[in-house]
Amino acid sequence: MNFLRGVMGGQPTGPQPTGAETIQKLCDRVASSTLLEDRRDAVRALKSLSKKYRMEVGTMAMDHLVRILQTDRSDTEILGYALDTLYNIVCNDEEEEPEENQQKQEDDLGALFTDKFVQEPENVTLLLTLLEEFDFHVRWPGVKLLTALLKNQCAQVQGIILVSPMGVSRLMDLLADSREVIRNDGLLLLQQLTKGNAAIQKIVAFENAFERLLDIITEEGSSDGGIVVEDCLLLLLNLLKNNSSNQNFFKEGSYIQKMKPWFEVGDDNSGWSAQKVTNLHLMLQLVRVMVCPVNSPGATASCQKAMFQCGLLQQLCTILMATGVPADILTETINTVSEVIRGSEVNQDYFASVNAPSNPPRPAIVVLLMSMVNERQPFVLRCAVLYCFQCFLYKNHKGQGEIVATLLPSTIDANSISAGQLLCGGLFSADSLSNWCAAVALAHALQDNLTQKEQLLRVQLATSLGKPPVSLLQQCTNILSQGDKLNRRGSRVQTKVGLLMLLCTWISNCPIAVMHFLHNQDNVPFLTGQISENLGEDERLVQGLCALLLGICIYYNDNSLENYTKEKLKQLIEKRIGKENFVEKLGFITKHELYSRAAQKPQPAFSTPEHMLFDHEFTKLVKELEGMITKAVLKSSEEEKKEEEVKKTLEQHDSIVTQYKELIREQDSQIKELKEQVTLLTSQNEKMQSTITQQLSQILQHKDQYNILKLKLGKDNQQTGNQAEAAHVNGLQPEELSQLREQLEELQRQNQLLQTQLAEKDSLITSMKAEGVPSAEGSTSEVTELQREVELLKAQLQSQTAEITQLQSERQELLRGSETTAAVPGENSLYTEKIAELESRLSAQTAETQKLKGEVKTLLQSRESMEKDLASATSTAAIMQAEKNKLQQEVQESKKEQDDLLMLLADQDQKILSLKQKLKDLGETIEDEDDLDSKDQFDDDEEEEEEEEECDE
């Protein structure tokens, strides 16, 4: 036990063993002891030696410690000692400040032992399993050990955790631990885990990390919280930065709205703590991550919209205009507002309406520009204001017009300071940085806006008393050309670069501005003199920008000034500069080291004011114009003439082809309209056919009804016969007989009238049969069938008429018999009974006749309606036949016209091919788009002709 006494502080009785020997004996005891207490004491001793003898413990004891973690899972105390020992071995102690060499050695040891530990992925998996242990002495050392492993070998440990089942979920459970120490160290662990691994970032986000972290931030006091809030914000930045999936999940989960309370700043902003400044700075960075210009435009726009709708932008503008806000927070707030409004019309309009709390109130833009052109303001703040102004004008033609309007004579207000006045003041001030910022800001007011470029030409400046005003364009060129003579700001490189960038942006793609620039006789000699001189390294960039400005004057020249046409300017370059020298000087721009840095991102990020030379949007303009200007300058006059002639010829042919194309398009539209009319008529025809079908079904219904009536009529006749037999016993008076005679005569007249009407209808049906059309054959056959039924009814009426006549004759005989036998009473009664029988039969026949008359009337009405329908169907069919003939005639005419046009197009195509062959012989590259268009049009015409032939068929 001597070595234990030495370790535990006892007095040594003999020669004291070395540290390596003691550690070796402890490792042997850990490996060989069967009692848990002995192993625990040995591991505790290793823990106490692990910091002083880090190399020896790591080399000898690591395998034994891992074995303890595997075998002694039931004893939390020995697990805690083993985890602490491993942490001391792996961790590089950051609390002390050792010398540089010693720190490097410790870093190497930490990486060495980490590699040894993670060589077996099961070790990391075992550590993840131990984190499920709730005991504080196991969980906390396990969290610290895994954090140290991630710091030393992040990618390798991330890969093991990623493939481990429920590995990330176990680590997310640490955020729900009620012990703040474990929760806070869990935040540090997740920070290391989510660095640079998009897959783990997504898993952590979908494990409800956003909700948990935002709740912790709120519980800790938001921006007024401590280091825990900072850790949560750093973890949120890891999850959201450059991860579009998590950003979309954050937005869709309505977490942007929960960020608004973070930026509620009171009126008393004095005495901000360093932690609060750090927290609010990270919160602003979190907002910027969601609307960063490098994100996809759609995602950025949706986040900008959400920030405006929830009031977050309004809250940021409140901080922007508040007093007592620290400078670095104010700078970051300006940058954040810049990216929230960049390219968003609604947000830009809102920002334009924000006023500073001053007396009188001034627009926030004016207040910010006052800071930008004030040389006493911090450099980073001035850069932030410039970025904010650029973002306000980005894709904002309305805002550009408002800024330029403040410079126009009709809108200048002498009693107030406007944005335009501040920009002009900064443009001509004694501070070169103000010159550059004002020039770049004014260039952004003209970016991709031809209207404002022309409007800015109207701006006049008063230089001094007694002298006429000069235009803004002229004043800029005067400062450039006279700066060396007057020993003014214009001689500075930064001022010259700013003014040249403004002029290049102004006159590019604006021939009117080019004409105004060339109208000053001193401008071209100054540019050629600057380009041809051999200047130092600092002035090389100015030479390149002068070459770019002169090249823009050539490329966008409309030859309206006789002395400065394209050809004369090119001759001037060739004589005084040389074409090759001109192109070389033009290339100085893109070769400058600061050019590539400015081209990377829109935000001006410069370490010192002297490095502030290029603007991001200007680098895009240079990239676009450099090749075109080089090509325009190197071309000879003969080549340009030939090219212009060929272009004119092609333009003439293109105009002819365009006319033919328009004519063909008109004919196509006409054919389309005719096809639509044919389709409409076809649908109408189908509707008529359906109507005729309905009418046929109605006729069938009438036929069924007629058959039913016929059956009923037969039954009524039987009943009438029975009634006549019953009336045989009744006697009749002479007056009644005379009434019966009159009724019979009336029935005979009605019968004759009905027969006359039936004859007329028969003749009408016969004429309709003779004059019927093919489209109404179905209706004619039904009418014929109805006619047959009417003829049957007519036959029944004739039979009834004959029966009535027979009854009348029998009645006359009975009457005569009754008159001759009036003296014989028995015979008289017999005759009276017979007459009564006849009268009853006659009354029954009369009722039946009335029923038949009603049925005949109904059938006649239905036949009249069918005749009307037949007539309308016949007329419709005739109209459709006439329209069809007309359409066929028009289609034939269109086909003839198209054939003529195709012949003309073929001739034109042959001419164009010959001209293009000439161009190819001259060495020009020709695109065959017109040929492809003509071919496509020809194919379309053939398809349309086939469709028309199918329609004709």
Buried (B, 14 or more C-beta within 10 A) or exposed (E): EBBBEBBEEEEEEEEEBEBBEBBBBBBEBBBEBEEEEEBBBBBBBBBBBBEEBBBBBBBBBBBBBBEBBEEBBEBBBBBBBBBBBBBBBBBBEEEEEEEEEEBEBBEEBBBBBBEBBBEEBEBBBBBBBBBEBEEBBBBBBBBBBBBBBBBBBBEBBBBBBBEBEEBBEBBBEBBEBEBEEBBBBBBBBBBBBBBEBBEBBBBBBEBEBBEBBBEBBBEBEBBEBBEBBBBBBBBBBBBBBBBEEBBBBBBEBEBBBBBBEBBEBEEEBEEBEEBBBBBBBBBBBBBBBBBBBEBEEEBBBBBBBBBBEBEBBBBBBBBBBBEEBBEBBBBBBBBBBBBBBBBBEEBBEBBBEBBBEEEEEBBBBBBBBBBBBBBEBEBBBBBBBBBBBBBBBBBBBEBBBBBBBBBBEEEBEEEEBBBBBBBBBBBBBEBBBBBBBBBBBBBBBBBBBEEBBBBBBEBBBEEEEEEEEBBBBBBBBBBBBBBEEEEBBBBBBBBBBBBBBBBBBBBBBBBBBBBBBBBBEEBBEBBBEBBBEEEEEEBBBBBBBBBBBBBBBBBBBEEEBEEBBBBBBBEBBBEBBBBEBBBBBBBBBBEBEBBEBBBEEBBBBBEEBEBBBBBBBBBEBBEEBBEEBBEBBEBEEEEBEBBEEBEEBBEEBBEBBEEBBEBBEEBBEEBEEBBEBBEEBEEBBEEBEEBBEEBBEBBEEBBEBBEEBBEEBEEBBEEBEEBBEEBBEEEBEEEEBEEBBEBBEEBBEBBEEBBEEBEEBBEBBEEBEEEBBEBBEBBBBBBBEBBEBBEEBBEBBEEBBEBBEEBBEBBEEBBEBBEEBEEEEEBBEBBBBBBBBBBBBBBBBBBBBEEBBEBBEBBBEBBEBBBEBBEBBBEBBEEBEEBBEEBBEBBEEBBEEBEEBBEEBEEBBEEBEEBBEBBEEEEEEBEEEBBEEBEEBBEEBEEBBEEBEEBEE
